Amino acid sequence: MSPAQLKKLQELSQIFSQGKANPKQIQQLSALLAQINRYDEEDKVAENEHISFIAAPRFG
């Protein structure tokens, strides 16, 4: 998560906790969470690229 995403998430969290979220802010939160989830998935893929798969030997 980038610093900008974290700041926006904190702002939206405060608005939601006050019960003052409007439809635009709900949409912003949804889009932000989708971005964060995609970012996390990209990190996991990048981490997995460093793992080499070695197949089990075949006997027979």
C-alpha positions, 0 to 999 in steps of 0.5 A: 500500500502506498503512502497516498493510499494509506492516507486516503484510507485513513480519511475515508475510515474516519468519515465512515466511523462518523456515519457521514459517508455519502455514495461518492465516498462509498465508491471511493472506498470500494475503488481504493480497496480494489487497488490495494488488493490488486497491489497485494496480489502483484506483490505475492506474484513477484515474491513467487517468481523468486521461488523455483519449482523442482518437480519430483523425480519420476521412477518407473 
